[in-house]
Amino acid sequence: MSTAAPEKHENALPTLEERPGSDIVIYDGHCKFCRAQVRKLAWWDCQKRLSYISLHDPEVAKRYPDLTHEMLMEQMYVVDRNGQRHGGAAAFRYLTRRLRRLWWLTPIMHIPFSLPLWQFIYRFIAKHRYWFGKVEQCDDDACSVHFK
């Protein structure tokens, strides 16, 4: 019997326990499109500043009771180290300042008065993310949000 720790799957994302004190990305873990984008985000996080948790994990409701399931189904959230919540395009905008590999997007994302445009684009993509043919699991809740 081996006493070595089990190997971590190469696509596994860093958890809250593995990176205490990091910013936390809450995403739709049932959506293949979302998981693919979060894996890219993990690659962009070369400084290891982020940890990840699916909105479907019961721990999310315990830690963040102010973020309802409906809110989390509408957009990803980043909870920064100070506990501030950033949602949707504002979350991505925040990440352009935190992740070195995204700094090139900072001037574009921070054009004065542009956040409503970025939010509109983000919400359109988020609302239609299951239409991209990237559905792993579509329960009644997910379908009711995305196939109206």
Secondary structure, 3 states (H helix, E strand, C coil): CCCCCCCCCCCCCCCCCCCCCCEEEEECCCEHHHHHHHHHHHHHCCCCCEEEEECCCHHHHHHCCCCCHHHHHHCCEEECCCCCEEECHHHHHHHHHHCHHHHHHHHHHCCCCCHHHHHHHHHHHHHCHHHHCCECCCCHHHHHHHCC
